[in-house]
Amino acid sequence: MTIRRSCFSQLARQTKDTDQIRRLLALAAICDDGSRSDAARTGGGTLLIVQDWV
């Protein structure tokens, strides 16, 4: 199953929870061929946390 970046971005716009927004945008960055390190910086976490999400 392919999940596109737009799905995560749309969910991020719909939520009010800032922590969830950061996580969704981090996942969107990965789907957009970004590195997991970049996603960790976007999500405000560590690389290990991002690896747990993915």
C-alpha positions as CSV (number, residue, x, y, z in Angstrom):
1,M,0.0,0.0,0.0
2,T,1.4,3.4,-1.0
3,I,0.6,6.3,1.3
4,R,1.2,9.7,-0.3
5,R,2.5,12.8,1.5
6,S,-0.7,14.6,0.9
7,C,-2.6,12.1,3.1
8,F,-0.3,13.0,6.1
9,S,-0.5,16.7,5.3
10,Q,-4.3,16.7,5.1
11,L,-4.5,14.9,8.5
12,A,-2.1,17.4,10.0
13,R,-4.3,20.3,8.9
14,Q,-7.4,18.6,10.5
15,T,-6.0,18.0,14.0
16,K,-5.5,20.4,16.9
17,D,-2.9,18.4,18.7
18,T,0.5,19.9,18.1
19,D,2.5,16.8,18.9
20,Q,0.4,14.8,16.4
21,I,0.9,17.5,13.8
22,R,4.7,17.2,14.2
23,R,4.6,13.4,13.9
24,L,2.4,13.6,10.8
25,L,4.7,16.1,9.1
26,A,7.7,14.0,9.9
27,L,6.0,11.0,8.3
28,A,5.1,13.2,5.3
29,A,8.8,14.1,5.0
30,I,9.8,10.4,4.8
31,C,7.1,9.8,2.2
32,D,8.6,12.7,0.2
33,D,11.9,10.8,0.0
34,G,13.4,12.7,2.9
35,S,15.8,11.1,5.3
36,R,14.7,9.8,8.7
37,S,17.2,12.2,10.3
38,D,15.4,15.1,8.7
39,A,12.1,13.6,9.8
40,A,13.4,13.4,13.4
41,R,14.3,17.1,13.3
42,T,10.8,17.9,11.9
43,G,9.1,15.7,14.4
44,G,11.0,17.1,17.3
45,G,12.3,13.6,18.3
46,T,15.2,11.4,17.9
47,L,16.1,9.0,15.0
48,L,15.1,6.0,17.2
49,I,11.6,7.5,17.8
50,V,11.1,8.0,14.1
51,Q,12.2,4.5,13.4
52,D,9.6,3.3,15.8
53,W,6.9,5.2,14.0
54,V,7.9,3.8,10.6
